[in-house]
């Protein structure tokens, strides 16, 4: 898909002179230089330090690891300072980033590495055995290994010829000559993997233009006086391998000169509360399940929220009651955003200073066109539900090596079909009412029923399986599976144990219902919608 040239943000890009995402860091170094850019635990990187180390990493990648512009580099890390260096180093080297969840199982990791054709991976030391197991089925040639404590206890020696320690890569890069990025606005920057209700997960192709435009769109809602460029402290518990955190909490934060506090493990609520107490934070990003967990912590009311301007919720639907409780407890407003991996991701976003309607997410960001259509593709009247379609410079170029699925995702006149059902009111505010797709959203992570069902069906004792999402106050949605059995002795505990061995934690079903038979159509197709509607009805009762 081509990107139209008439958008206002394209004019802003031309004025800035940016041709790659790395140019954002160059610009911020000239403005904010020795100010802190990212902190994680006790360690901090200034903008200048980030730029210097990213440049060293880029030189290593190109001249020592032998990667060329356009090659794919997988990054399989939690939130660490090393992640930010790897991101900007890869972009400086002209590589394409493949963000990879460090919680992925063997099957999930192998698919993403193989499908992307990644030639190298930046990986946490404890995940090296997992990568080794996948290596024969992928093009991975080089493992760049880091540790949680690489800053306080740097390691430089590696035992395998195709491994290099991250800190050693920086040391080697420091000694190499300068390089040219050799990439432009319409070159790929990112393969961000997403999925669907059919088939395997697929890489959304996002260019430098897509991400840069989305950064400009996202910051357009920050009015003068609302925030202080170079003077805000943002706490980021969301993982950088998620597209929302990648764009908003990493790239956009560098653009605005924010000091971003990376939270490595948001499930460690004691540690997160300690970080909130330690830093004079003014902005916070999170999701519904995190807000619930924080408010249930015994030390929550001892955190100083007096500087907090607002909270952004993204990646999962925000429960209105949870938002109300948060504001009551902290005095700060939570504003929800809406987006997709395929849109870089921001489509709708707001702050406490922008127009807001109860029950609605907000209005589309600048240069974003949103409409709703019926099943025949006809635009629905304002106030009536329809599938949400999107146009804008942030919309992906398509799915990596999947032309048929790309074609099915776009209308004939170039609108991205989201699969979400929404309502636009007379003023242009968007409300989501359902998801046309069967995707399940657990704590901000997309869970695709086929992934769960495929893993469950690896157990010989299970005959049939259907996975659906049911409402859950903490995680937004939880996974429920309906199964019929080949082995009558199999129980719920054994099925859950099997799932834990084959699925990332957030994909493990919370509920299991065993039935003699599952409902099917006249041609034998399992009727997911029947079971989903039944399960949701029971959950609400």
N, C-alpha and C positions, 0 to 999 in steps of 0.2 A: 504494500500500500504506500502511496506517496503522501507527503505532508504538504498541504497548501501553504503558499508563501504570504498570504494576506493577513495573517494574524498579527495583532498588536505586539504580542510577546516576541515575534520574530524581529520586529523593528527594534525592540529593546535589546535583543541579542546582538543585532548589527551595531547598535550604539555602544554596547559594552565591548564589542570586538571578540567575544568568546567564540571559539570554534570547538573546544572540547570541555568536558566537565572539569578537567584538571585546572583550566583557566580560572575557575572559581577560587581555588586555593591560592593561585598566584595573586589574584586580586586582593584576597583577604590578608595575605602576608604584607602587602603594601599598606594596608589600612590598620591591621590589628597586630602585626608582627610578633611581639613578645608577650602578648596577652594569651591566657590559657585557652586552648581550643577544646581539648578533651582531657578528662580525668577518669581514672578507673582505680578504685582502691586508693592507695597512697601515692600513686604516680600520676603525673600530668605531662601533657605535650602542649607546647605553645604552637601557634600557627607556623612560626618559622621552623621550629623543630620538626613539625609534621611534614612540612614541605621538603626539608633537607633529607629526612629519612625516607620519604616516599621516592624522592629522586634517586637516592642510593639503591633502593629496592628495584626501581625501574631499570637502572643500569645493570644490576645483577640479572634480572629476568631476560633482558635482551642480549647481553654480551657474554654472560656466563652460562645461564640455563639454555640459551639458544632459542628462546621464544621470539616469534615475529609478530608484527602488528596484525591483528585479526585472530591470533591464536586464543584459545580459551583457557582461562585460569580459574579453577575452582577454589573457593574459600570455604572451609568447613570449620568454623570457629564460633564460640560464644562471643559476647561483647567484651572485647579486650582492646587496648591501645594498638596492638599488633594488627587488628582488623582494619582500623582506619588507615594505617600505613600501607597495608596490602591493597586496600581499595584505591587509594590515590596513586600508589606505585604502579598498579596494573593499568590504570587510566593513563598515567604518564608514559608508560611503555607502549600504549596503543593496543593493549590486550582487551579481550571481552571477558567480563567477570561472570562467573557462574556461582551465585550464592547458594550454599548447600547447608541444610540444617544439620548441626552436629548430633542431633538425636536420631537421625535416620538409621534404619536398619540396613543390613547388607543389601537386600533387594532394592530398597529405595535409593541407596547410595550408588549401587552399580548402574541402575537405570539412568540416573542423572548424569553420572560421569560418562557413560557410554554414549548416551544420546547427544550430549553436548560436544563430544570429541575433545574434552579437556585434556591438555598435554601435561599439566602440572597442577598440584594442589597445595594450598597452604592449610595445614591441618594441626590440630591439637595432638600432643604426643600420645595421649591415651587412645586416640582413634587410629593410630598407625596400623594396628592389626586389622582393623576393618578395611582400611584402604588397600592393604596388602591382599586381602581376600578378594577384592574386586578387580585387582590390577590386571589380571590375565584377560578379563573381558572388556577392558577399556584401553584408551591410548595414553594413560598416565605414565609419564616417563620420569618425573621428578617430584619428590616429596619435600616440601619446605616445612619443617617441623618446629613448632613452638610449644612453650609451656605456660601455664597460668602465671607463673612467677618469673617469667623471662626478664622482666625489668629489674626486679630486686635480686635475682640470682641468674644472670645470663649464662646460657650454655652455648658453646661454639663447636663442639666435636660431635660428629655423627659416625655411626658404625657401618653404615651401608653406602655403597658407591653412588646410589641414586637418591640419597637423602642429604639434605643440608639443613643445619639449624637456622632458624629465622635470623637470629642475631649475627650469625656468621655471614649470611647473605647480605646483610646491611654492611658488614665490615668489608666484604669483597667488593660490593658496589661502590663504596667510598673511593676505592682505588682505580675505578674504571672511568674512561672518558665520557663526556656528556653525550646524550642521544637526542634525537628528534622524535616527537610523538608520532608523526606521520598518519594522523587521523583527522577527520573532519566532522562537521555537524551531522551528516547523514550516514556516518559509519556506526556500526553496532558498538554499544558500550556494555550491554548487559543482556544475558540470557537469564531471565527470571522465571523459574519453573512454577507452573500452575497446573491445573488439571481440569477434569470434567466428569460428567456422570458416565461417559463411555470412554473407552480407551485409556491409555496411560497418561501420566503427567507430561506436559509439553512446555517448551521454552518460549516465553513471550520475548520477541525481539525488540529491545528498546535501544534507540540510538542516543547519541549525545544530545541531539536536538530535542528528543522526547523528554529526557530528564531535565535538561536546562530549562526548557519551556515550562515544565511542571514546577520547577523551583520558583521561577518568576511568578507563575500563577498562584502558588501557595503563599508566597510572601506578599502578594498583592493585597491580601486581607489584613495585613499588619499596618494599620494607619499610623501616621506620624503622631507621636505622643503616647501611643499604646505600648510600644516597646522601644527599647534603647538599643540600637545596633551596636554591638560590641560591649554591651553592658548587662545582658541577661544571663541567668544561669538556668539551664534546662536539665531536668533529670530524665534520663532515658532508660526505662526498664525494658522496653520492647527490643527484641533482637535485631541486629543490623542485617541479618539474612532475610528478614521480612521486608517487602518492598516499601511499606509505610515508613518504617524506621530508617531504611536505607536512604530514601529521598528526604524525608522531613527531618530526622534527627541527626543525619550525617551530612548530606550534601547541602541542604538548605540551612542547617545550623552554621556550617562553614561560611556560606554566603552572607549571613547576617552577623557573623562575628560572635555568635553565642558561645558561651562556655558550657559544653555538654558533659554531664556526668553519666558515664556508662555504667549500667548495672549488669554485672556478669550473670548473676543468678537471681532473678526476681522471685523465685520460689522460696529463697532464703529471706523470709519476711523480717527476721531480726536484723539481718544485715542491711536490708533496704531501709528499714526504719532508722537504723544508725546513720546511713548515708543522708537521709532526709534531715536528720538532726545536725549533721556535720556541715552541710552546705547551705548557704543562704539562697535557696532556690526561688526562682520567680515564675518558672514555667514547668509543666509536667505533662508527659504524654503517657497514656495507659489504655487499658481496655476494661470492659465491665467486670470481668472476673478479678482483675487486680484491685479495682476499687473496693469490691466486696471483701477480699482478703485483708486489705489494709485496714478497713474500718472495723474488722473483727479482731485486730491485733490489740493487746492490752495497752501498748504504748502509743497508740495512734493519737490520742488526744493530747499527748505531751510533745508532739511535733509542732514547731512554729510555722504556721501557714500564713502569717501576717504579710509576707512579701509576695505571696502567690497571686499572680494576676489572673490566670485562668488555666484550665486543664483541657487538653485535646484528647478526645477518645477516638480511636480509629482501629480498623482491623476486625471489628465485631460490633453488632448492634448494641447500643447503649440503652439499658433499661431506665425508663423515666423515673421510677421510684428510687433506683440506686443514685441517679444524678441528683435527685431532690435531697436524699440523705447526705450525700457528699457535701452539697452546698450548705446544708444545715450544720454539719459538723465542722467544716473548714472555712466557711464564708466565701469560698471560691466557686466560680461557675464552671461546669463541664460542658464543653461544646463538642458535638459529634461531627465526624467527617464521613464522607462516602467516596469510595474509589475501588479500583480493581488493579490487579497485577497488570492487566492489559492497558491500563491508562496511567502508568508510571508513579503513583497510583491516583493522585488527587483529582476528584471531579467536583465534589461539593465540600466546602470547608467554611468554618466560621470561628469567630472569637467572641468574647463577652461584649465586644464593642460593635459587632456587626448585627444586622437585622436578624431576628430570631422569632420563630413561632413554635409554641408548644406542640410536640408531636411530629414536627418536621425537622429534617436534618439541617436544611439551609438552602441557599441558592448556589448555582454553579459558579465556579471561579471564572475569572475573565477568559474570554476566547474559548469558552466551552459551550457547546450546543447540546441540549438535552431535550428529548421528546419521548412520548410514550405512544405505543402502537398496539393495535389489536392483532389477532392471530393471522390476519390477512395482510398485515403491514400497513394498515391505514391508521393515521394519527388519531388518537383518542381525544375527545374534548377535555378541557381543563376540569379537574375534579373527578375524572373517571380513570380507573386503573388501566394500565397497559404495560407491555414490556418496555423497559428503559433502554433507549438507544442514545449513543453518544458520538459526537464529533469534536475534534480539537487537536492541537499540535502535540498533545501528550499521548495520543492513541498509538499503540504499538504498530510495528510494520507487518506483523503476522506471527505465526508460530514456526519455530525453527524446523525446517525440513518437513513441514506438514501443510502442503498447499491446499489439500482438500478441506482440512479442518479450518484453515485460514479463511477460505472462501465461504464456508458455512457460518463463520462468525461475523461476517460483514454483509450488510445489505447491498443490493446492486448499485446503490448510489453512495456507498462508502461509509455508512453509519455502523458503528460497533454495536452488535447485539449483545446485551449484558446477561440476558436470562433472568434478570431481576424484574419483579413487577412493582411498579410505583405509581404514585399520583403526583401530578403537578398542579398546584392551585393557581388562581388567577394572577398572583404576584410572582409566580415562578419558583415558589418554595417546593422542595422535593420531599416526599414521604415514601419510604419503602413499605410495602404491605406484605410481600411474600417473595420467595425466590422461585423463579420458574425452573431453574436447575434444581437438581436433588442434592446439591452440595450441602454439607453440614459444616457449620462454623463453630469450632470449639476454641474458646479463649483467643479468638483472632486468627486461628489457623484453619485453612481450608482442608476439610477432610472429604474425600471423594468415596462414595459408597463402594465403588468397584474395588478400590484399594483394600478396604476392610473386608469385603466379601471374599476377595481372592485369598487373603491371608487366612481367614476363617476356614475356607474350603480346602486348605492344605491339610486339615485334619481328616483322616480317613473315616472317622466316626460321624462326620457331618454330611448330610445329604444335600440340603439346600440352605441358603442364607440370604437374607435381605437386611441391609443396614439402613436406618433412618435416623433423623435428628429429632430430638424431643426437647422442649424448653427446660432450661436449667438456670437457676438464679445466679449461680457462681460463674459458670463458664459460658453463659448465653445459650448454648445448646450442648446436649450430651448425646452420645451415640447409643442407640438401642439396636440390638440385632434380634431378628426372628430366625430360628433355625428348626429344621426337621432333621431327624437323626437316622444314621445307619446302625449306630451302636446305642441301644436303649439304656446302657449303664452310664453313659456320658452325662455329667451334670454341669451346672452353671460354672462352678469353681474351676473345673477342668478346662472348660471352654475359654474362660478368662485367662487362665494360665497359658494356654496355647497362644492366645492373642498377644500376651505380653512378650512372648518369645519371637513374635513375627511382626510386631507393629511398634512404631514410635509411641511413646506414652500417651500423647494427646489423642491418638487414633484408637486406643484400646476402648472397647465398649464399656459403658457404665451399667447397662441393663441388658440382660439376656432373657428371652422368652422362648421356651421350647414348645413346639407344636407338632401334632401328628403330621399335618400337611400345611403348606403355605398356599395362599390363594393365587390362582393363575387365570389367565385369559383363555379364550377358546383355542388359541394356538399354542398354549403352554407357556406363555410368558409370565414370569412372576410379577405380581401386581404390587409394585412398590408403593404407589400412591395410596392404595387401600390401607396398607399396613401403616404408612406414615400418618395418615389422617386419624386412624384408630389410636395409634400411640400418642399422638399429640392431644387427642381428645381426653384420653385417660390421664395424661400428665396435668392437664388443666383442671380436671374434675376434683 
